[in-house]
Amino acid sequence: MDISAVLTPLFSYLKLIIPIAILFAFLKSSWFKGKLGEFIVRKALERHFSTNQYYLFNNLTFSINEETTQVDHIIVSIYGVFVIETKNFKGWIFGTEKQKMWTQKIYRHSYKFQNPIHQNYKHIKILSELSDLDEGYFHSIIIFSKEAQFKTQLPSYVTYLDDAIPYIESYSNQVLSNKQVADLRHDIDKCSLQKGLITDYKHIKNLEQTHRHYNEKKRCPKCGSQLVLRTSKRGVKAGEPFLGCSNFPSCRFTRNI
């Protein structure tokens, strides 16, 4: 049997199927879904807020104290500064304003993700510091895709795209002067990092490092077991939460919160 006669069509088939498989995996990736969600929101914001009264910024990265953070969209206006975080999620969404982690549930599978309200407050805090504007001038908006269903009561600024636009337009009282708006636009241009794949790559690496550091803090330094949330039952700290080793009573390490 001529082996080449068998392998040649096989290689031709692989040359066709491998790029398709790579493309399919790319389209299914969380990175692509996130970028797609940002693109849809950006186009809608451009249609409604591309006037002399509103100035739209998209996909900005800032570096603060050797950490990077990315802001999806910022609208600067005399009516305030609107800081927008997009979540292109589907399924049921569970969370409260104060919870550190929210839950996405798709059929029988559940996934944890950072509370976007806390995430966006960090963005507002950074913008407030670099512009020297009080945080009261900033408005947080969290936009989910229509495929997401909220299963817990959430603030009005956690919403869908169709509702976010009238929410922004509902702010009609001037709170910033034209000079303050111009100064903030200048500060954003000056302090944001250059857009591109290199900046995105560095930001992803920074997130990975932060995530590793967080996981290390959740590990017992004595035995390496997971630290779990517990509540003091007696003594002067009765009722107060703390982190305790899951290997108790073999390991009695604790850490205050």
N, C-alpha and C positions, 0 to 999 in steps of 0.2 A: 504493500500500500504506500502510495505517495503521501508522506506526512504533510508536506507543504500544501497539497491540495485540500487537506482538512483544516490546517491552521490558518491559511490565508483568509477564507471567509469568516473564521472565528475572530481574527484580528480586526477585520473590517466591521464586524458586528460590535466589538468592544469599542472601536473608535467612535461609533455612533452612540452607543448607550451610555458610555462614561460621561461625556459632556452633558447629556440630558439628565443623568443622575445628579451631577454636581449642580446644575441649574435648579433642579427640583429642590435639593437640600438648601440652596441659597434662598429660594423663594419662601421656604418654610421656616427659615431661621428667625429667631426673635429680633435680631438686629435689623433685618429687612422689614419685618412687620412694624417695628418701631419707626423706622425711617419712612415707611409708607404712610403711617398714621400722621407723622409730622408734616409730610407733603400735602396730604388732604386738608389738614387744618390750615397750613400756610396759604394754600390757594384760596380758601374761603375767607381768611382774614385779609388777604390782598384785595379781594373783591369789595369788601365792606369798609376797610380802613386805610385805603391808599389815598388819603386826602391831606390837605395842609394842616388839618387838626390832629392827625394821628401819624405816628412814625413807627413802622413795624421793623423789628429785628428778628432774625431766625437763626436757630442752631448756633448759639454762642457758647464758647468755652472760656472759663475764667480760672486762673491759678491763684490760690490763696493758701499761704502757709504750707507750700510744697504739696498741696492737694488740688486736684482739678474738679470742677463741677460744670455740667453742661445745662444750659437753659434752652428749652425748645423755642419759645417765642416771647418777645417783650413788645408791648405797645406803649409808647411814650406819648402823652397828651397833656393838655392843660387841665384835663379832668382827672388826672392821676396816672399812675404807671401800672399796667396790667401784666403780671408775670404768669405765663401759661405753661403748664405741664401737660403733655398728651400721653394717654395710655391706650394703645391700640389692642385692647384685650377683648375677649369674648367670654361668655359663660356668666355664672353668678358671682357677684362681688360682695363680700362681707367685710365690714370694718366700721370703726367709729373714729371720731375726730382725734381722740387721744391715744388710740392703740398704736404701738410701734409697728406692728406688722398687720397687713390685711390678707385676706384669703380669696383666691380665685378658684372656683369650683367648676369643672367641666365634666359632666356626667359623674362618674364615681371618683374622679381624680381631683385632688386639692393641691394648690400651690400657694406658697407664701411669697409676698412681695412687700417692699418697704411702703409704709404709709405715705402716699404722695403729697398729703397736706404737709407733713413734716419735711419731706423732701423739698417742696416748693418754698417753705418758710426759710430754709437754708439759702435758697437762691435770693429771696427778698432781703435777707440779712446781708448777704454779700453786696448786693446792689446798693443797699442803704449805706453801707460803709464806704464803698468806693465813690459814691456821689455826695456823701454827707447830707443826704435827705432823710428826714424822719420816716420810719417804717410805716407811719400812718398814711403816707401818700401812695403806698403800694397796695395792690389788690391781687390776691392769689386766685387763680382759676385752674381747675383740674378738668380736662376734657377727656371723656371716655368715648370709645366707638359705640355705635348703636347696637353692636352685637353683645355688649355688656349689659347685665341687668343688676341693678342695685337691690340687695336683699336686706339692707339695714338703712335706717334713717341717716342721711348725710346732709351736710350744709349745702345751701343753694349754689355755692360756687363750685361744687363738685357736680358736673353735669355733662350734657352731650353738646355737640358742636352747634346744633340748631338753637339751643337755649343759651349758649355762651355768648353769642353775638348780641342778642337783645340785652343780656345782662351787662355787657360792657357799655352798650348805648344808654343804659339806664343812669349812668353817671354823667350828669349834664351840668353840674356846677363847677365852675373854674376854681381849682385849688393851687395850680402852679402857674407862675408867670411864664411868658415866652422865653425869657432869659434862662429860667430854671430848666425849661424843656431843652433849650439849646445846649446848656451846660451838661445835662445828663446824657444827651445824645453824643456829645463829645467824649464824655467819660467812658461810655460804653464802647465806642470805637477805639479809644486809646487802650483800655484795659483788657478787652477780649483778645484771645489768641487768634493767630491766623488760621482760617478755616482750611481743612484739607485732611487727607488720610493720615498724615503723620500726627496731627493733633488728636484725631479720633483714636489712633492706636495708643498714644501716650495716655489718653484718658482711660481707655479700657484697662491698660496695665495698672494705672493708679487705682481703679476700682478693685481689681484683683488683689492688690496689695492691702487695701483697706479691708476687704473681705477676709483675707487671711488673718490680719491683725484682730479682727472682730472674733473670728473662730478661736484664736489663741486665748483671748480673754474669757471665752466660755469653757475653757478646759482647765481642769484642776492642775495646778503647778506641781503638786506632790505625786499624784499617781497617773495623771493624764486622762482620767475619766471625765465625762461630761458634767458641767456644773448645771444644776437645776434650780429653779425658783422655789423658795420655801418661805414660810412665815414663822417668826418666833412665837412660841406658845407660852413662854413664861419669862419672868424677870422684868427688868426695866424696859426691855425692847419688845415686850409682848405685843403681837399684832403687826410688827414691822417686817417687811420683806427682806430677804437676803439670798445670796447664792450659796448653795451647799453642794458638796460632792455627791454624785449619784452612787458612789461606792460606799456610802455610809452603811453600817457603822465601822467598816474596815478602815475607811479614811474619813476623818472628821474636819477636813478643811472647809472653811467658810470665807465668804467675801461680802463685805457690806455693799449695798447698792447706793 
